[in-house]
């Protein structure tokens, strides 16, 4: 389905989403310590760098930092770039995204609660570890305030309509911006397929390469994601994905590829062929932006 895309029509297929994760990073610049280091090593003031102390021992934050990364990874998996921090979240993947997102946020909140319950312990450890660099005023006054430093927010918006702009010239510019941003979305979508194909071909080109089943699984996953994220139903994207599937049909058996060098060589050749088709489409999208 190729249509003249407007922001109003895009709203039928997707929403804009903005993910923000706040957390206590745990680092603070210490001007006094910086000055002491510069004096000790005879460095001109302001030219020797900065001393950043860890207010909170990184060991305490390790688990929640990983949880934060998993939330972002899931968000990027199911969205495509749009403008600034806003990304496109297609209706077609919303339920799948939300199911995983909600579980990850629940895990994040649980870890934040556990951290807050250890706040007295965190402060006691910091006093001992930082010694003379410890300053009480650099820390939240209570465990509740400390807990509030950790939060996940997912804001969702409709695409702003060009018809809200009274000036025809501004409307035309807005339509052009939508077209350009949509082209970027499609290009980024294709990049996911390209990346998996490049890794597949480069790995199999090495006769002694050892690889996991995920090498071929990642290609299938990238193609499935590309299908799902083709939220306007663009026929060019659909045809490109179908071309890759057809071209690699019979060449994604991990066990066969491990055992048979001829199968590897043929798979590499096929991956290069479909890559050319994807690159060709991507260049066309870039020209249309």
N, C-alpha and C positions, 0 to 999 in steps of 0.2 A: 504494500500500500504506500505509494508515493503521493503525497499531497502537499499543497502549498502550506507550509507550516507557519502558524501564528502562535503566540503565547497562549491564546485562548484554547486553541486546539491541543496544544501540548498538555494543558491541564486535564485533558481527557485520559492521557496516558501516564502521567507522572506528576510528582510534586517536587518542590525544591526542599532540601533538607540541610540543616546546619548542625553539626555535632560539636559540642564543646565539653571538655573534661577538665575540671579544676581539681587540683591536688596540691598538697604542700610539697614543693620541690625539695626543700630541706637545705638549700644552699644560701648563704648570705655573705656579701662582700664585707670585709672587715678592714676599714681604713686604718685603724690603729696598728693592726698586725702588718698591713702592707707597708706602712711607714717604717716600722721596726725592721722589716726585712731589707728595705732600701738603704736604711742607715747602716745596717750590719755589713752589707756588701758594697757600700759606697756607690749606690746607684742614684742618679739624679731623680728628684721627686717627680712622680707621675710618669716615668718612662720605663719602670721595671716590671710592669704588669700589676695584677691585683691578687690579693690573697682572699680566697673564697673558702669559708669554713662550712662544714656540714652541721647545720643545726640539729638535724636528726640523723642518727646513724643509718647509712644506706641499707643496712641489713633489715631494718624495720620496714622500709618502703619497697623492698624488692618484689614482694608478692603483689602489692596493689599496683605497682608500675607495670608489671606483666599483664595484670587484668585490664589496665588502661589500654595497653597495646592491642590486646585481643578485641576490645570494643572498637577501636579505630580500624583494625584490619577487617572486621566484619562489615563495618560501615563502608569502607572503600570497596570491598568485594561486591556489594550490592548497589553501588551508586557510580555515577560518572560525573566528571567535573562540569561545572556550569559557569559561575561567575564568583570570583573571590573565594570565600570559604563555603559558599553554597554549592551543593551537588544535586544531581537529578536522582530521585528515588522512584523508579518505575512502579506503577501499580501492580504489574505482573509479578514482581518479586517481593511486594510489601509484606505479605504474610510470612514468607520464609525469612526475610530479614528480621521482622519483629520478634519472631519466635526465638531466634538466636540472640538478638540484641537484649531482649528482656532477661534472658538467663544470665548473660554476661554482666548486665547492670546489677542484677541481684547478687552475683558473686562479688562485684566491686563494692557494693554497699555493705555486705557482710564483712569484708576485709577492713573497710573503713571503720565499722563498728568495733571490730577487734582491736584496731589501732587505738581508737579513742579509749577503750577500756584499759590500755596499757600506758596511758599518757603520763602518769606519775613515774612509771618505770623509765619511759623515754626521757623525761626531764632529769631523773637521777643519773642515768647513763651519760647524758650530755654534760652535766656538771662535772663529772669525773673525767670524761674524755677530753673536754675542751679546757678544763682547768681555768686559767686566767682569762681565756677568751669567752667564757660563758657569760651571757648577759640575759637576765630574766625578762627584760622588756622586749626582747626579740621573739618571744614565744607567746602564743595565745594564752589568755588568762585562765581559761577553764578547758576541760576535756570536751565540753559541748561546742565551744568555739573552734577548738582544734578539729572536731568532727565535721564542722560546717565547711572546712577547707577542701573537703572531698565531695565532689558532685558530678553527675553526668546529666547533661541537658541535650535533648534532641528537639530542635525547633523545625516545624514544617510550614511551608508557605505555598500559596498558589502562584503561578507565573503571572507577573504584572501584565495587564492587557494594554496593547498598543492603542486601543480605542479610548483609553483614559487620557491620552494626549490629544489635545485639541488641534495642535499645529500639524498639518499634513506632512510637512518636512520631518518633524520629529517622529511621526508615526512611521515614515519610510525608514528612518535611521533605526528605529526600534526593531522593525521587521528584519532589517539587514543584520542587526546584532544577534537576533534569534537564530537566523540562518547560519551565521558564523559560529556561534556557540554550539549549535547542533552538529555542525561539521566537526568541531573539536571533539564532541562526545563520541561521534562515530569513529574518529581516528583513534581515540584512546581505547575504545572497545576493540578495534582491530589490533592494537598494540598487544593486548592480552593474548590473542591468538598467535601473533608474530613471535612473542617472547617464548611461548611454549614450543613452537615449531623450531625456532633457532636452537634452543637447548636440546631438543630431540635430535636434530640433524648433527649438531656439533659433538654430542656424546657418542652417537652411533658411528660417526666417522672415525673414531679411535678404535682400532681393532681390539685393543686390550681393555677397553672401558668396562667398568663394573657399574651397573645401574640398578635401581629399584623399579618395581612395577609402577611407581608414581610417575616415572618418566613418560609413560604412555597415558597414564591416568590423568595427568595434568592437561594433556591435549584434549581429552574428552571433556574434562571439566571446563576448560577455557571455551570450547565450542558451545557447550550447554549454557554457560554464562553469557556468551555473546548472543545466543538466541534470545535468552530472557531479557537482556539489556537492550535489545533492539526495540525499544519501547514505542517507536512510531511505525514499526512494521516495514521499514525501508527494504524494498525488494533487492537492492544492490547488496546490502549486508547479508540478507538471507541467502542470496545466490552464492556469495563468496563463502559463507559457512558451509553450504551444501557442496561446493567445489572441494573444499578441504576434506570433508567427510568422505566424499566419493574417491578422491585421490589417494587417501590413506587407508581406504577400506582393504582389509587383509594385511595391513602392515603395522598393526598395533597389538600384536601378540608378543608380550614381553619375553615369554619363555622361548619362543621361536627365534626372536632377535638375539637372545643370549647364545643360542646353540648353533645358529646358521649364519655364517659370514655373508653368504649371498643374499640372504633375506635382509641383512643389515644394509648392504650396499644398495639394494633396490629401494629400501625404505628411505635412505638418505636422498636418493635421486628424486623420489616422489615428494619428499618434504620440500626440496628445493623448488620443484615445479609449482606446488601450491603456494609457496611463499611468494613467488613472482606474481601470482594472481592477486594475492592480498596486497602486496606493495603497489601494484598497478591501481587497484581500487582506492587505496589510501591516498595516492597522489591525485587521483581525480577528486576525492573529497576535499583535499587541500585547495585545489583550484577553485572549487565551488564556494569555498568559505568567503 
